[in-house]
């Protein structure tokens, strides 16, 4: 059976709807950086997500070709994730999505090296006749965070975010947005096939002890 990160690391991907504190270790991702409204039809965000999945499935299906990855095992491609911020770096104003800056990303299995990633970019570019040059190998060590499972529309996250941040403060933490620590979302539902009010999203904010 294929290894499923959501099932094997439930503390990261299937948290409670009630906020909790968690420490996230360093993980490797394929990632694309951009800015602007993610909901814009034919916008930059949607094009970048397509690039990510092109590389993700090139790596997943590599065992069928001549490029053999040391330590490879069968796995389910992990869910799409996003780091989000705006210019001040300290808040996320959901009413001004045109000002969003983001890093869209998909987790890589630990056996994938930078060389394997570079092979996948070259392979996908050749086979799909598409420029995958924007995709990068990205390591993110998130550290201590407050997180919860949110069920609902992406446009209505504010109440869950306020509850999560209040929980952190009540338990002796400060929200710690910096140039390298961001509002983080993990998308467990496909919005093309799921009603907005039923979409499941893990939301994380970085924290530090008071």
N, C-alpha and C positions, 0 to 999 in steps of 0.2 A: 504493500500500500504506500502511496506517495506521502512523503513527510509534509505535514501541514503546519506552518508556523502559528497560525491562529489557534490551533488545538493544542500544540505543544507548549506555547508560551501564553497561556490564558491571562496571566497577570499583566501582559503588555497589550493584548488584543481584545480581551473580553472582560474588561473591568465592570464593577458594579455601577449602577446609575447614581449611587451615592459617591461623593468624592473620596479619594484616598491619596496618600502619599506613596510614591514609587520611585525607585532609583533605576534609571535606564542605562545600560552599558553602551560602550561604543559599538556601532553597527555600520556596515558598508551598504551603500545604496548606488543605484544608477539614478541620476538626477538631472533636471533641467531647470535653469533659472529664468525668470521673466517678470513682467509686471503688467498690470491692467486687470480689467474685470474678467473673472473666469467664466462668467455666463454669456459673454459676448459670442454671438453666432459666428462661426468660422474665425474666432479670435486666436490669439497667440497661445493661450492656455490649452485649448483643445488640440491644437497642432502639436504642442509639446508632449501632452499625455500620449498621443499616438506614437511619438518617437520613443518614449519610455517603453511602451508595450512591445514595440518592434525589437528593441534590444533584449528585453526580458524574455521573450519567447525564443529569440535566437539562442540565448544561453541555455534555456530549459531544454530545447530540442537538439542541443549540440551533440548528444550521444549518438544521434543517427548519422552524423557526418564523420569527416576525417579528423576533426579537431577534438582530441580527448582531454577532458579536464580532470586532473588528479583529484581523487576523493569524491568525484561526482556521485550523487544519489538522486533518485527520483523525488521530486518535490512539487508542491502546488505553488504557483507564482504568488508571492505575498500581496496583500492589498495595496492599492494606491495610497500614498500619504502626501501631506503638504505642510510646509512651513510657511507661515504668513506673517507679514508685518507691513507697516506703513512708514513713511519717512522718519517720523520722530522715534520709531522703534519701541515705544512704550505703551501703545494702545492699538486696538484694531477697531476702526469705525466701520461697522457693517453697512452703513448708509452711503459710504463713498468707496465702492468697490473698484472704481476706476483708478484709485490711488494705491491699490494693493500691490505689494511686491511679494514674490513667492519663489519657493524652491519645491518643485513637484518631484516625487521620488518613489522608487520601489526598492524594497530591501533585497539585498543579494545574499545567497547562501555563503557561509564562511569559506567554502572551498574555491570561490571565484576570486582569482587574483587580478591585478591590474592588467597583466598580459592577456588573460582570458577576456577581460572586458574590451581591450583594444582589438582583439581578434573579432569579437562580436560586432563592434562598430564597423569594422572593415567588411565583414561578411554581410551584415544587414544592408550596408550602403550599396554593395555590389548586387545583391539579389533583389532588393526592392527599388533600386534606382532612385534612392532618396538620400539626402545629406543628413547623416546622423551626428555631425560634428559638434552639435550643441550639447549632446549628452555627455555627462562627466561621471567619473568614479568618485563618489563622495562619502567620506567618513564623518559620522556625526555622533559625538558622545554627549548625550542629553543630560545625564546626571539626575539630580533630584527634581521631581515634578509633582504637581497635583494633577490628577486626571479623573475622568468619569466617562461612562457611556452615555451618550446623548441620542435620543430617538426623536426625530422630527426634521422639519425643514431646515436647510442650511441658513435660511434667512432669519430664523427664530432662535438662534443659539444664545442670545444675550442673557436670558434668565439662567441657563445652565452655567454659563461662564461666571456670572455674578455669584452663584451658589458655590462654585468651585473655588473661586478666589477668596470668598468669605471663609470657607472651611480652612484654607491654608493659613489665613491670618489668625483665626481662632485657635489654631494648633501650633502657633509659634513660628510661622514662616512668612517671608515676604515674597511677593511676585517679583521675579528677577529677569525681566526682559533686558537683554543687552544686544550688542551687535552680532553675537553668535548664539543667542538663545531666543526662541521664537514661539509664538502661538502655533501649536502642532495639531493637525487633524489626521486621523486614519479612517479611510472610507471603507466600511464593511458592506455597504449596499451599492448596487448599481442603480444610479438615479434614472437610467433609461428604462428600468424594469420595475422600479419600486416607487410606490406613492410617496410624495415628499414627507408626509407625516409619519411614515414608517421607516425612513432611512436611518440606519445605525452609524454613528460616528464616534470614535474615541477622540476626546478633546484633552489636550495636555497644556499646562503652563509651567514654565520653569520656576523653581522656588529656591530660596536659601534660608537657613535658620535666621531668626531675628538676632 
